[in-house]
Amino acid sequence: MKFKISHREFVLLIAILMSMTALSIDTMLPALSTIGNDLHVEHQNDTQLIISTIFLGISLGMVLYGPLSDSFGRKPALYLGLSIFIIGCIISIMASSLTTMLIGRLLQGFGVASPRIVTMALVRDKFSGQKMAQVMSFAMTLFVLVPAVAPLLGQVILLYFNWHAIFVFFILIVIIILLWFGLRMEETLAVENRRRFKINIILDGTKETLKNPIILAYIAILAALQGAFIGFLSSSKQVFLDIYSVDEQFPFYFSMLALSLGVASFINGKLVLKYGTKVIAKRAIMFKIILALVFLSLSYYYSGAPLFVLTMVYFMLCFFSMGLLFGNLNAMAMEPLGHIAGVGASVIGAFSTFFAVPISILIGKMYNETVLPLVWGFFCVSVFSSYILHRIEKVKNTEIRKF
């Protein structure tokens, strides 16, 4: 029997669906070195591909699920994606080489792109503007608890089982989510509002999105910021282990970073209605620039390996600023696309993630047993983002004067 879902349960379900990406990434972090050894990976930096490959799959999957959700409804698109995710997990369980593992991770990313896209479309179906940003921020506050505990969860699984059990755990979680979503969540896209699944319609929606210079600018910002963020995720275990000899304690320190992101998301949900998305985004990026400059000076003073407490403070503040950015930037990018929310979310997510992957790989490959590549990465993408935001504001002011 189906029941009408309450607002609180809706936000909770959205948060859990959003958390699937973080769960499939952060739970793996403690296992990277073990997987690398078992699969006979020659260069340790290559194990970072286990993280970055899933993002490549996400970017490819986003192209599909947005149009599918606009044509057949939000629920069928989610069912398809999570089914593909399960197939990817099975392939990873059977992997005996890094190549097979990466194929499984690619499929996992392709599948987990579905909840990432569908959640944005679901929220856009029900809300708009600053209210949408508020709902997304509250959902991200709950969502961020998952990356806070996921590495610890992965380490606990490794304590009693091998790394294969992590993928078995993923499969069980997906089955529970499918049952919950299927029984409790109503379809938010009415039949009369659905668009026929035609290539021309998809291309038209894609062109409409990409022809908007403002949306393109937000895609560029999201790609840059995500690239640095993924670069950190990919090399974080090496940073904590190689530089600071933190191994078993890694999940606890990573949880502190994730919680700072969650605190920022919660605060953003309160502040966005008062100050608006643009003001918060601009100030958060400027804060990241100043923060990176200060920490770069400290990093060079300490020959690339500052005191651990200083490094933790820097990354916590950096994650905090990220929490003020992602929800607001996505909301601003989606605002003109209410009539094609599925395709719009698909295009924005696909292009920003696709171009984030090479940035993340570049930053990860530059890892040299110092924190310098990561800090320079955060500084460069922040300067770039600040410049693009300034250009967006200038273009909008010009349009207003013309009007």
C-alpha positions in Angstrom: 0.0 0.0 0.0 1.3 3.4 -1.0 1.1 6.5 1.2 1.6 10.1 0.4 5.2 11.0 1.4 5.7 13.8 3.9 8.0 16.8 3.3 10.5 15.4 5.9 10.5 12.0 4.5 10.9 13.4 1.0 14.0 15.4 2.1 15.4 12.3 3.8 14.8 10.1 0.8 16.4 12.7 -1.5 19.4 12.8 0.8 19.8 9.0 0.8 19.5 8.9 -3.0 22.1 11.7 -3.3 24.4 9.8 -0.9 24.7 6.8 -3.2 27.5 8.6 -5.1 29.4 9.4 -1.9 28.8 5.9 -0.5 30.2 4.2 -3.7 33.3 6.4 -3.5 34.2 7.1 0.1 33.6 3.5 1.4 36.3 2.4 -1.1 39.0 4.8 0.2 40.5 2.6 2.9 40.6 -0.4 0.5 42.5 1.3 -2.3 46.0 0.1 -1.3 44.7 -3.4 -0.5 42.9 -3.6 -3.9 46.1 -2.4 -5.6 48.2 -5.1 -4.0 45.6 -7.9 -4.8 45.3 -6.8 -8.4 49.1 -6.3 -8.8 49.0 -2.6 -9.7 52.5 -1.5 -10.4 52.2 2.2 -9.7 50.4 3.2 -6.6 49.0 6.4 -8.2 47.1 4.2 -10.7 44.8 3.0 -7.9 43.4 6.6 -7.9 41.6 5.5 -11.1 39.3 3.4 -9.0 37.9 6.7 -7.7 38.1 8.9 -10.9 36.7 6.2 -13.2 33.4 6.2 -11.4 33.0 9.9 -12.1 33.6 9.3 -15.8 30.8 6.8 -15.7 28.6 9.3 -13.9 29.2 11.9 -16.6 28.3 9.4 -19.3 25.2 8.2 -17.5 23.9 11.7 -17.0 23.3 12.1 -20.7 20.8 9.2 -20.6 18.8 9.6 -17.4 17.7 13.2 -17.8 15.9 12.5 -21.1 14.5 9.2 -19.8 13.1 10.8 -16.7 11.5 13.6 -18.8 9.9 11.0 -21.2 9.0 8.0 -19.0 8.9 9.5 -15.5 11.4 9.9 -12.6 10.8 6.4 -11.1 11.6 4.2 -14.2 14.8 6.2 -14.8 15.9 5.5 -11.2 15.0 1.8 -11.4 17.2 1.4 -14.6 20.2 3.2 -13.1 20.3 1.3 -9.9 20.0 -2.0 -11.7 23.1 -1.1 -13.8 24.9 -0.1 -10.6 24.3 -3.6 -9.3 25.7 -5.2 -12.4 28.8 -3.0 -12.0 29.2 -4.2 -8.4 29.1 -7.8 -9.6 31.8 -7.2 -12.2 34.0 -5.6 -9.5 33.5 -8.5 -7.1 34.8 -10.8 -9.9 37.7 -8.6 -10.9 41.2 -10.1 -11.1 42.8 -7.2 -12.8 42.7 -3.4 -12.5 41.1 -3.2 -16.0 38.2 -5.4 -15.0 37.8 -3.4 -11.8 37.7 -0.2 -13.7 35.0 -1.6 -16.1 32.9 -2.4 -13.0 33.5 1.0 -11.5 32.6 2.6 -14.9 29.3 0.8 -14.9 28.7 1.7 -11.2 29.2 5.3 -12.1 26.9 5.0 -15.1 24.2 3.6 -12.9 24.6 5.9 -9.9 24.2 8.8 -12.2 20.5 8.0 -12.2 19.8 9.0 -8.5 22.1 12.0 -9.0 20.0 13.3 -11.9 16.6 12.1 -10.7 16.9 13.8 -7.3 17.6 17.2 -8.9 14.6 16.7 -11.2 12.4 15.6 -8.3 13.3 18.6 -6.3 12.8 20.9 -9.3 9.4 19.3 -10.0 8.3 20.4 -6.5 10.2 23.6 -5.8 12.0 26.5 -7.6 14.3 29.4 -6.8 15.7 29.9 -3.3 13.2 27.4 -1.9 14.8 24.8 -4.2 18.3 25.8 -3.0 17.1 25.5 0.6 15.7 21.9 0.1 18.9 20.9 -1.6 21.0 22.3 1.2 19.0 20.5 3.9 19.2 17.3 1.9 22.9 17.8 1.5 23.2 18.2 5.3 21.8 14.7 5.8 23.7 13.4 2.7 27.0 14.5 4.1 26.7 12.2 7.1 27.3 9.4 4.6 30.8 10.5 3.5 31.5 11.2 7.2 30.9 7.5 8.1 31.6 5.8 4.8 35.4 5.4 5.2 34.9 4.1 8.7 32.3 1.7 7.3 34.8 0.5 4.7 37.5 0.0 7.2 35.1 -2.0 9.5 34.2 -4.2 6.6 37.9 -4.8 5.8 38.5 -5.7 9.4 36.1 -8.7 9.2 36.0 -9.5 5.5 38.0 -8.7 2.3 37.4 -5.8 -0.1 34.9 -7.9 -2.1 32.4 -7.5 0.7 32.2 -3.8 0.2 30.5 -4.3 -3.2 28.2 -6.9 -1.6 27.2 -4.2 0.9 26.5 -1.8 -2.0 24.1 -4.3 -3.6 22.2 -4.8 -0.3 21.8 -1.0 0.2 20.5 -0.5 -3.3 17.9 -3.2 -2.9 16.6 -1.5 0.3 16.5 1.9 -1.5 14.6 0.4 -4.4 11.9 -1.0 -2.1 11.6 2.3 -0.1 11.5 4.5 -3.2 9.1 2.2 -5.0 6.6 2.0 -2.1 6.8 5.5 -0.7 7.6 7.9 -3.5 5.0 9.1 -5.9 5.7 10.0 -9.5 6.2 13.8 -9.6 6.1 14.2 -13.4 2.5 14.1 -14.6 1.8 12.2 -17.8 0.7 15.3 -19.6 4.0 17.0 -18.9 6.2 14.3 -20.3 8.2 14.8 -23.5 8.4 12.1 -26.2 11.6 10.2 -26.2 13.0 11.4 -29.5 16.6 12.2 -30.3 15.6 15.5 -31.8 13.8 16.5 -28.6 16.9 15.5 -26.6 19.2 17.4 -28.9 16.9 20.5 -28.8 16.9 20.4 -25.0 20.7 20.0 -25.0 21.2 22.9 -27.5 18.8 25.1 -25.5 20.9 24.4 -22.4 24.3 24.9 -24.0 23.3 28.0 -26.0 22.7 29.8 -22.7 26.1 31.5 -21.9 25.1 31.9 -18.2 24.5 28.1 -17.9 27.8 27.4 -19.7 29.6 29.6 -17.2 28.1 27.7 -14.3 29.1 24.4 -15.9 32.7 25.7 -16.2 32.7 26.7 -12.5 31.2 23.4 -11.4 33.7 21.4 -13.5 36.7 23.3 -12.0 35.6 23.0 -8.4 34.6 19.3 -8.8 37.9 18.5 -10.5 39.9 19.8 -7.5 37.5 18.0 -5.1 37.8 14.7 -6.9 41.5 15.1 -7.1 41.6 15.4 -3.3 39.4 12.3 -2.9 41.6 10.3 -5.2 44.8 11.1 -3.4 43.6 11.6 0.1 44.6 8.2 1.4 48.1 8.6 0.0 48.4 12.1 1.6 47.3 10.9 5.0 49.5 7.7 4.8 52.6 8.9 3.0 53.0 12.3 4.6 51.5 11.9 8.0 51.7 8.1 8.6 47.9 8.0 9.3 46.4 4.7 8.3 43.9 3.2 10.7 42.9 6.7 11.9 42.2 7.9 8.3 38.4 7.3 8.4 38.1 9.4 11.5 40.0 12.4 10.1 38.1 12.1 6.8 34.9 12.1 8.7 35.9 15.5 10.3 36.3 16.9 6.8 33.0 15.6 5.6 31.2 16.9 8.7 32.6 20.4 7.9 31.0 20.1 4.5 27.7 19.1 6.2 27.8 22.0 8.6 28.3 24.4 5.8 25.4 22.9 3.8 23.1 23.3 6.9 24.2 26.9 7.5 23.7 27.6 3.8 20.1 26.4 4.0 19.5 29.0 6.6 21.5 31.8 5.0 20.3 31.4 1.4 16.8 32.8 2.0 18.4 35.9 3.6 21.4 36.7 1.3 20.7 34.8 -1.9 22.7 32.2 -3.8 25.0 34.7 -5.6 26.3 36.6 -2.6 27.1 33.4 -0.7 28.8 31.8 -3.7 31.0 34.9 -4.4 32.1 35.2 -0.8 32.8 31.4 -0.5 35.0 31.4 -3.5 36.9 34.5 -2.3 37.4 32.8 1.0 38.9 29.8 -0.8 41.4 32.0 -2.6 42.6 33.7 0.5 42.7 30.4 2.4 44.8 28.8 -0.3 47.3 31.6 -0.5 47.9 31.5 3.3 48.3 27.7 3.3 50.6 27.7 0.2 52.9 30.0 2.2 52.9 27.6 5.1 53.3 24.6 2.8 56.5 26.0 1.2 57.8 27.0 4.6 57.4 23.4 5.8 58.8 22.0 2.5 55.4 20.7 1.3 54.5 18.9 4.6 53.0 21.4 7.1 52.1 20.2 10.6 49.2 17.8 10.5 46.9 20.0 12.6 47.5 22.9 10.1 46.7 20.6 7.1 43.5 19.4 8.8 42.4 23.0 9.5 43.0 24.0 5.9 41.1 21.1 4.4 38.2 21.5 6.9 37.8 25.1 6.0 38.2 24.2 2.3 35.4 21.6 2.6 33.3 24.1 4.5 33.5 26.6 1.6 32.6 23.7 -0.8 29.5 23.1 1.2 28.5 26.7 0.6 29.1 26.4 -3.2 27.7 23.2 -4.7 24.1 23.5 -3.7 23.9 27.2 -4.7 25.7 26.8 -8.0 23.5 23.9 -9.1 20.4 25.8 -8.1 21.5 28.9 -10.1 22.4 26.8 -13.1 19.0 25.0 -13.0 16.8 28.1 -12.5 16.1 28.8 -16.2 15.4 25.1 -17.0 12.2 24.3 -15.2 10.4 23.3 -18.4 13.2 20.8 -19.2 14.5 20.0 -15.8 15.5 16.4 -16.7 17.5 17.3 -19.8 18.9 20.4 -18.1 20.1 18.5 -15.0 21.5 15.9 -17.3 23.5 18.3 -19.5 24.8 20.4 -16.5 25.8 17.3 -14.6 27.3 15.4 -17.5 29.4 18.3 -18.9 30.6 19.5 -15.5 31.6 16.0 -14.3 33.1 15.0 -17.6 35.5 18.0 -17.6 36.1 17.6 -13.9 37.6 14.1 -14.4 40.8 15.2 -16.4 41.3 18.0 -13.9 41.1 15.5 -11.1 43.5 13.0 -12.8 46.0 15.8 -13.5 46.0 16.9 -9.8 46.1 13.3 -8.6 49.0 12.3 -11.0 51.0 15.3 -9.7 51.0 13.9 -6.2 54.6 13.9 -5.0 54.3 13.1 -1.3 53.6 16.7 -0.5 50.3 18.7 -0.2 51.4 21.3 -2.8 49.7 19.8 -5.9 46.4 19.7 -4.0 46.6 23.2 -2.6 47.7 24.7 -6.0 44.8 22.9 -7.5 42.3 24.4 -5.1 43.8 27.8 -5.6 43.8 27.8 -9.4 40.2 26.5 -9.7 39.1 29.1 -7.1 40.7 32.0 -9.0 39.1 30.7 -12.3 35.7 30.4 -10.6 35.9 33.9 -9.2 36.7 35.3 -12.6 33.8 33.4 -14.3 31.3 34.6 -11.6 32.5 38.2 -12.2 31.9 37.7 -16.0 28.4 36.3 -15.3 27.5 39.3 -13.3 28.8 41.6 -15.9 26.8 39.9 -18.7 23.6 40.0 -16.6 24.1 43.7 -15.8 24.6 44.5 -19.5 21.4 42.6 -20.4 19.5 44.5 -17.7 20.7 47.9 -19.1 19.7 46.8 -22.6 16.2 45.9 -21.4 
